[in-house]
Amino acid sequence: MIIEMTANDFALLLEGKAPAGLRLEQDVELAPPVVLDMLAGLAAQLAEQFAPSAWMLVENGEVVGLMSITRLPEAGELHIGYGVAPTRQGRGFATAAVAALLDWARGDARVGRVSAETAVDNVASQRVLERNGFARVGERIDPEDGPVICWQIATA
C-alpha cells in the first residue's frame, strides 16, 4: 500500500519516528538523513504545482520504503523513483507499490504516462518495472548515477 506523505511525515522520519498510526522498526533505514531531507525539499517544491508527489510504502502498518516524483511532470509524464529499506527488500513491496501508483495514475487525468530509470546493474528494480508493464525505451548516462536504463508505461 502507498500512503501520501506530508511535510510532517518527512519531519518525523528524519527524527527516526513513524507517522501516526504506522510503525518504523529499528532495523529499517528508509534512507540516509541527507536523502530524506532532499526528498522532503523536493516534495515541498513539487507540491506547489503538482500533488501528491511522495508516498510511503506501507506493509501491515510498517513503513518499509519510499516513492516520489523526481521532477515536475511535463506533458503528462510522471517520473518516479522508489526504494525499499535493505532489510525489507525481496518481498514484493516495490512491485506492489508501483502497481498502486499506476492504479492511482490511471485515474488522474493529469497523467498520461509514468517513467522511471534504473541503474544497468539493478536487476531487482528492472524486474519491478517489467512486472508492472513498463517498457524499456532507451539508455542514457546520468552525471551522478552513470549508465541508466529508461522505462515508460502509458496510463491514459
N, C-alpha and C positions, 0 to 999 in steps of 0.2 A: 504494500500500500504506500502511496505517496501522500504527504501532508504538506500543504503550502507553508513556507517559512515566513516568519515575521522578523522584524529587527530585534525584537525581544528574544526570539528563539536563538538567533545568532549570538546575542549577548550572553545568554545562559550557556550555550555550548562553549563559548570562549572561556567561561568560568569553570568548565568541566561539569556543568549541571544539565539535567534534562529539562526540556519544556514541560509544562503542566500536563499531567496525565500520561507521561511517557517515561521510559527508563533509559538510562545510559549506563551500561555495565562498565566496570573498572577495566576490563581487558579490551575495551573498544576505543580506539583512537580513530575518529572520523577523518580528521585531517590535522596537520600541524597548525598551531595558532596563527601563523602568518598566512596560511591558506584560508582558514576560516575568516580572518579579518578581511582578506582580499575579496572573498565571496560575499561577505556582508556589504562591503562597499559597492561591489558590482550590482548586487540585488537592489540596493537603495538607488543607485544611479538608473538602472533599467526601469524600476518601478515608476519613475516619473513619466515614462512613456508607454510601458508595457508591463502588465502584471497578470498573473503571477510570474515570478522569474526564478524562484528557488523552492525546492521541496526537500523534505526529509524522507528517507526510505525507512519505513517502519514495519517491523515484523513482530506480531504478538505484543505490541506495546513497547518494544525496544527499538531505539534509533540505531540502525545498522549502516546507514550511508547517507549520501547527499547527492542531489541532482540540481543543475541550474542551467539557465540560458546563459551562454557565454558572451553574447554580444547582442546589441539591439537588432531585433528582427528586421529584415529587409525584404520587400516584395513577397511577404507572406512566408518567408523561411525562418524557422526557429532553429538555431544552432545550439545543441546541448552538450553538456559534459556531465559525467556521473562518476561516483566512486563508492565502494563498499569498504568498510573497515577491514583490514587484513585478517583479523580473527573471525570474520563473518563471510569471507569470500568462498566461492564454490558451492553456494547453497541455492542459487537461482534468484537471489534478491535483486540483482541488477536487471536480469531479464524481466522479472515481474514489474519492476519499477518503470522500465522503458515501455512495456506494454501498457501500463496505466497512463503514462504520459501521452502515448499515442491515442488512447481512448479519449482522453481529455482534448487533445489537439483536434481530433476529428469532429468534435462538437463545437469548436471555436472558429467562427468564420474568418478571423484574422489570420489563421494558419493554413497554408496550402501545402507545406512540406516541412519535414524535420530533417536536419542534417547533424552529423557528428564526425569526429575524426578519432582514429586510434593509432597508436604507435605501431609500426610494422611488426614489432615483436610481441605485441599484446594480443595474443591469440584469444584469451578469455573474453576480452572486450569485443573483439571481432565476432565471436560466436554469439554474444548478447545481441548485437545488431542484426546478424544473419537470422537468428531465431525470431526476431521481430519484423522480418521482411525488408530490412534495409538492403539496398543495392550498393555495391562498390562503384563509385563514379570517378575515381581518379586517385592520384597521389600528389603530394607536394612536400617541400622541405619547410618545416616550421623553424623560425630562427631560435626558438627556445627548446623545442621538443625533437628537432631533427626530422627524419622522414616519417610521414604520417599517411595513412590511408583515409580517403574521403568517402563518406557514406551518405545516402539520402533515401528518403521514402516520402511519397505523396500522401497527404492526409485529406485532401479535398476531393 
